[in-house]
């Protein structure tokens, strides 16, 4: 059973371009038995040009990895849980958006170092963003939490956590992966959000991200917090 709790408050954030931080090194996991992986908490605080201070936190992050029902090496199932919180101090921001998810890669390593800075770059270029603390939007989206993704060797895909339904300008059903909040704080908690990974015959790895976009009277910007990479076996 999965669940999400969205929290509205208020926040302001604007970075000249984008501020990012990556946390942790690799955690171990295995796909040949259920494996519970506790992941490091993470935090980034960025001061914008107008003095607005934005803090993004990830807490209570865990992953549970298990093989598919058929126990084939091409399939894994992942259950993820955690909380994402944003707080704003100073400035004129009246809210923002949070876009969060997991980058999943097959036969590629994310890189990272113990001091929290991003590590070595990856090839092909489509995964460099996830390795170096870049923009998760540069990696194509496939599926989302509660669904499955198919990924081949040397490839990466973006699996959003949120799937928010809304009516578009033509009153048709539409979906988005970002959560909009007002005020100086916002966030959400998710529990047992699951996705399946198929098609990867080799080593697979995942890494969470929380991308926060905010606007003040003078600055628009983005702050991205990267989570600890973990093995899917």
C-alpha positions as CSV (number, residue, x, y, z in Angstrom):
1,X,0.0,0.0,0.0
2,X,1.5,3.3,-1.0
3,X,0.6,6.8,0.1
4,X,1.7,10.4,-0.2
5,X,1.0,13.3,2.1
6,X,1.5,16.8,0.6
7,X,2.3,19.7,2.9
8,X,1.6,23.3,1.9
9,X,3.3,26.3,3.6
10,X,5.3,28.9,1.9
11,X,8.7,29.2,0.5
12,X,10.9,31.4,-1.6
13,X,13.8,30.4,-3.7
14,X,15.6,31.8,-6.6
15,X,19.0,30.9,-7.7
16,X,20.8,32.6,-10.5
17,X,20.9,29.3,-12.4
18,X,20.8,26.2,-10.3
19,X,22.3,25.1,-7.0
20,X,22.8,21.4,-6.4
21,X,24.3,19.1,-3.9
22,X,24.8,15.4,-3.9
23,X,25.1,13.2,-0.8
24,X,26.7,10.0,0.1
25,X,28.5,7.2,-1.7
26,X,27.1,4.0,-2.8
27,X,25.0,1.8,-0.6
28,X,24.8,-1.9,-1.2
29,X,21.8,-3.9,-2.3
30,X,21.0,-7.2,-4.0
31,X,18.4,-8.3,-6.5
32,X,18.5,-12.0,-5.5
33,X,16.6,-11.5,-2.2
34,X,14.6,-8.8,-0.5
35,X,17.1,-6.1,0.6
36,X,16.2,-3.2,2.8
37,X,18.5,-0.2,2.2
38,X,18.5,2.8,4.7
39,X,19.7,5.9,2.9
40,X,21.4,9.0,4.2
41,X,19.4,12.1,5.0
42,X,20.4,15.1,2.9
43,X,20.2,18.9,3.1
44,X,21.2,21.9,1.0
45,X,20.9,25.6,1.9
46,X,21.3,28.2,-0.8
47,X,21.3,32.0,-0.4
48,X,19.9,33.7,-3.4
49,X,21.1,37.0,-4.9
50,X,18.4,38.9,-3.2
51,X,19.2,37.4,0.2
52,X,16.5,34.8,0.2
53,X,17.6,31.6,2.0
54,X,16.2,28.3,0.7
55,X,16.7,25.0,2.4
56,X,15.8,21.6,0.9
57,X,15.8,18.5,3.1
58,X,15.4,14.7,2.5
59,X,14.8,12.6,5.6
60,X,13.6,9.1,6.4
61,X,14.7,7.8,3.0
62,X,14.7,4.0,2.5
63,X,14.5,1.5,-0.4
64,X,13.4,-2.1,-0.4
65,X,14.6,-4.1,-3.4
66,X,13.3,-7.5,-4.4
67,X,13.5,-9.7,-7.5
68,X,10.5,-10.2,-9.7
69,X,8.0,-13.0,-9.1
70,X,9.8,-15.0,-11.8
71,X,13.2,-14.3,-10.1
72,X,14.8,-13.5,-13.5
73,X,17.9,-11.3,-13.6
74,X,16.2,-8.9,-15.9
75,X,13.6,-7.7,-13.4
76,X,13.7,-5.9,-10.1
77,X,11.0,-4.3,-7.9
78,X,11.7,-1.3,-5.7
79,X,9.7,0.2,-2.9
80,X,10.8,3.7,-1.7
81,X,9.8,5.9,1.2
82,X,10.9,9.3,2.5
83,X,10.1,12.9,3.2
84,X,11.0,16.1,1.3
85,X,10.7,19.5,3.0
86,X,11.5,23.0,1.8
87,X,11.8,26.1,4.0
88,X,12.3,29.8,3.0
89,X,13.7,32.6,5.1
90,X,13.6,36.2,4.0
91,X,12.8,37.5,0.5
92,X,9.5,38.0,-1.3
93,X,8.7,34.5,-2.6
94,X,5.1,33.4,-2.2
95,X,5.6,29.7,-2.9
96,X,7.2,27.4,-5.4
97,X,7.1,23.9,-6.8
98,X,8.7,20.6,-5.9
99,X,9.5,18.0,-8.5
100,X,11.0,14.8,-7.1
101,X,11.8,11.3,-8.3
102,X,14.5,8.7,-9.0
103,X,17.0,8.4,-11.8
104,X,17.5,4.8,-12.6
105,X,20.5,3.6,-14.7
106,X,21.6,0.3,-16.1
107,X,25.3,-0.7,-16.1
108,X,26.3,2.9,-15.2
109,X,27.7,4.3,-11.9
110,X,26.5,7.6,-10.5
111,X,29.8,8.7,-8.8
112,X,29.9,10.6,-5.6
113,X,32.3,11.4,-2.7
114,X,32.1,11.4,1.0
115,X,32.2,15.1,1.3
116,X,28.9,15.4,-0.4
117,X,30.2,16.8,-3.7
118,X,29.4,15.1,-7.0
119,X,31.9,12.6,-8.2
120,X,33.2,11.6,-11.6
121,X,31.2,12.1,-14.7
122,X,29.5,9.3,-16.5
123,X,29.1,8.3,-20.1
124,X,26.9,8.3,-22.1
125,X,26.2,12.0,-21.7
126,X,22.5,11.6,-20.8
127,X,23.5,10.4,-17.3
128,X,26.1,13.0,-16.6
129,X,23.5,15.2,-15.0
130,X,22.7,12.6,-12.3
131,X,26.4,12.0,-11.7
132,X,27.5,15.6,-11.4
133,X,24.5,17.1,-9.7
134,X,23.0,18.5,-12.9
135,X,19.4,18.9,-13.9
136,X,17.3,15.7,-13.6
137,X,15.0,17.1,-16.3
138,X,17.8,16.4,-18.8
139,X,17.0,12.6,-18.4
140,X,14.0,11.3,-20.2
141,X,10.9,10.4,-18.1
142,X,9.5,6.9,-18.4
143,X,6.6,5.7,-16.3
144,X,6.4,6.8,-12.7
145,X,5.9,5.5,-9.2
146,X,3.4,2.7,-9.2
147,X,4.4,1.6,-12.8
148,X,7.3,-0.1,-14.5
149,X,10.3,1.1,-16.6
150,X,12.2,-0.8,-19.2
151,X,15.9,0.2,-19.5
152,X,18.8,-1.3,-21.5
153,X,22.5,-1.3,-20.8
154,X,24.1,2.1,-20.8
155,X,20.8,4.0,-20.4
156,X,19.1,6.0,-17.7
157,X,15.5,7.0,-17.1
158,X,13.7,9.4,-14.8
159,X,10.9,8.0,-12.6
160,X,8.9,10.8,-10.9
161,X,7.4,10.1,-7.5
162,X,4.3,12.3,-7.9
163,X,1.5,11.9,-10.4
164,X,-1.0,14.8,-9.8
165,X,-4.1,14.8,-11.9
166,X,-5.7,18.1,-13.0
167,X,-7.9,19.5,-15.7
168,X,-6.1,21.3,-18.6
169,X,-7.3,24.4,-20.5
170,X,-9.7,22.2,-22.4
171,X,-11.1,20.6,-19.3
172,X,-9.4,17.3,-20.2
173,X,-7.6,15.1,-17.7
174,X,-3.9,15.8,-17.5
175,X,-1.0,14.8,-15.2
176,X,2.0,16.5,-13.8
177,X,4.9,15.4,-11.5
178,X,5.4,18.6,-9.7
179,X,3.7,19.8,-6.4
180,X,3.0,23.5,-6.1
181,X,2.9,25.1,-2.6
182,X,2.4,28.6,-1.2
183,X,3.9,30.3,1.8
184,X,7.3,29.9,3.4
185,X,7.4,26.1,3.6
186,X,6.1,23.0,1.8
187,X,6.9,19.4,1.2
188,X,5.5,15.9,1.1
189,X,6.0,12.4,2.5
190,X,5.7,9.2,0.5
191,X,5.5,5.6,1.7
192,X,6.1,2.4,-0.3
193,X,6.0,4.1,-3.7
194,X,7.0,1.3,-6.0
195,X,8.3,0.9,-9.5
196,X,9.5,-2.1,-11.5
197,X,12.7,-2.2,-13.5
198,X,13.0,-4.5,-16.5
199,X,15.4,-5.1,-19.3
200,X,18.7,-4.6,-17.5
201,X,20.7,-7.7,-17.5
202,X,23.6,-6.1,-15.6
203,X,24.2,-3.9,-12.7
204,X,21.5,-1.3,-12.0
205,X,21.5,1.7,-9.7
206,X,19.1,4.5,-8.6
207,X,19.4,7.9,-7.1
208,X,16.7,10.2,-5.7
209,X,16.4,13.9,-6.5
210,X,14.3,16.8,-5.2
211,X,14.2,19.8,-7.5
212,X,12.7,23.0,-6.1
213,X,11.8,26.0,-8.3
214,X,10.9,29.4,-6.8
215,X,10.4,33.0,-7.7
216,X,10.9,36.2,-5.8
217,X,10.3,39.8,-7.0
218,X,13.8,39.9,-8.4
219,X,15.0,36.3,-8.9
220,X,13.9,33.0,-10.4
221,X,15.8,29.9,-9.7
222,X,16.1,26.3,-8.9
223,X,17.7,24.3,-6.1
224,X,18.3,20.6,-6.5
225,X,19.2,18.1,-3.8
226,X,20.5,14.7,-4.9
227,X,20.1,11.6,-2.7
228,X,22.5,8.8,-2.0
229,X,23.0,6.4,-4.9
230,X,22.0,2.8,-4.1
231,X,22.3,-0.5,-6.0
232,X,19.4,-2.4,-7.4
233,X,21.5,-5.4,-7.9
